């Protein structure tokens, strides 16, 4: 059984490396996808800002057209008022319309100026966001290239480790029942199926084993599991 435990510890060292490499193979694409999503969110915000700025400019153009029409109408009414000095009722109507048009023109001009300020602020924000996106895309391109290189290296490491694991796994130095238990625990305990026993304390879950369990581990004639985390217990090599 001592040979089995030593072989399992060696296998555990390889498996821990394999789990770390697999985690890296998961982490790197996930991080890249997260960064890509952040830039895509910025791009979506940019499209909304473009649409908003375009709507503001369109509204400003509408107000300018309306103001032009109102001025043209006011000049026409002023001309008509000057031509009808003898008809006081009609003159009063024209003057009332002129005053109304002046108020409408003033109101439109104020609205137009406010919209121009909004449009200029929106366009300035848009320019800043576009610069941020351009910078983020450049950084992402470099990051993505680094990710591809790191992934390629990780895949190579994983292939070497898996080959070494197969050799250790098929060496015949591990009893079948112990190996089957180890494999189940490896998946259940995220790559760590063994736990060192320091005194009577499991160094993975830090729970204390009973004196009887400690003696059984010391004897090394059987596989003993931690009653708390189920890992296979062993003494320091």
PyMOL commands that set and color helices and strands:
alter all, ss='L'
color gray80, all
select helices_A, chain A and resi 2-82+88-169+176-188+211-219
alter helices_A, ss='H'
color red, helices_A
select strands_A, chain A and resi 194-198+201-202+232-234
alter strands_A, ss='S'
color yellow, strands_A
deselect
rebuild
show_as cartoon
